Amino acid sequence: MKKFKFTINGNQYDAEIVTIEDNVADIEINGTLYKVEVDKTLQATKTPKLVRSVSVPSTDIHPSVAKTSSPSSPKGAGTIKSPLPGIVLEILVRHGDAVKIGQKLLVLEAMKMENNIEADKEGRIVSIEKQKGDSVMEGDILIVIGE
């Protein structure tokens, strides 16, 4: 349970409280076990138990409704956002181009590294919001893809 080190009259003692029941404690001092009776009732300290309530994501209101679409189904209109702050180095598509999932759309330099930004949906390029050399922040819309 608990270990203690005592020095009494220059002598060192290693003590460990082994168990406590009511007002009797089993204490081991320098390897010898002693039963010690205490005037008042002692309670063993317990480690508090962390209890957390179950959290349910807001998307789990209707578990029968699919949360994602299948990869082959059309995704509809959407935006491609910057995953991190950086500078647009190269734009690889033009307005009106048809794009497929996973196609490289532009190259973004962030923290001295080039990051390929790829399409996560199929469709046609509706608009390109940033140009080569533009600084972007995380979450800025880079490209809009429509059906």
Secondary structure as GFF3:
##gff-version 3
##sequence-region A 1 147
A	DSSP	beta_strand	2	8	.	.	.	ID=ss1
A	DSSP	beta_strand	11	21	.	.	.	ID=ss2
A	DSSP	beta_strand	24	29	.	.	.	ID=ss3
A	DSSP	beta_strand	32	37	.	.	.	ID=ss4
A	DSSP	three_ten_helix	58	60	.	.	.	ID=ss5
A	DSSP	beta_strand	78	81	.	.	.	ID=ss6
A	DSSP	beta_strand	86	91	.	.	.	ID=ss7
A	DSSP	beta_strand	98	99	.	.	.	ID=ss8
A	DSSP	beta_strand	104	110	.	.	.	ID=ss9
A	DSSP	beta_strand	113	118	.	.	.	ID=ss10
A	DSSP	beta_strand	123	128	.	.	.	ID=ss11
A	DSSP	beta_strand	135	136	.	.	.	ID=ss12
A	DSSP	beta_strand	141	146	.	.	.	ID=ss13
###
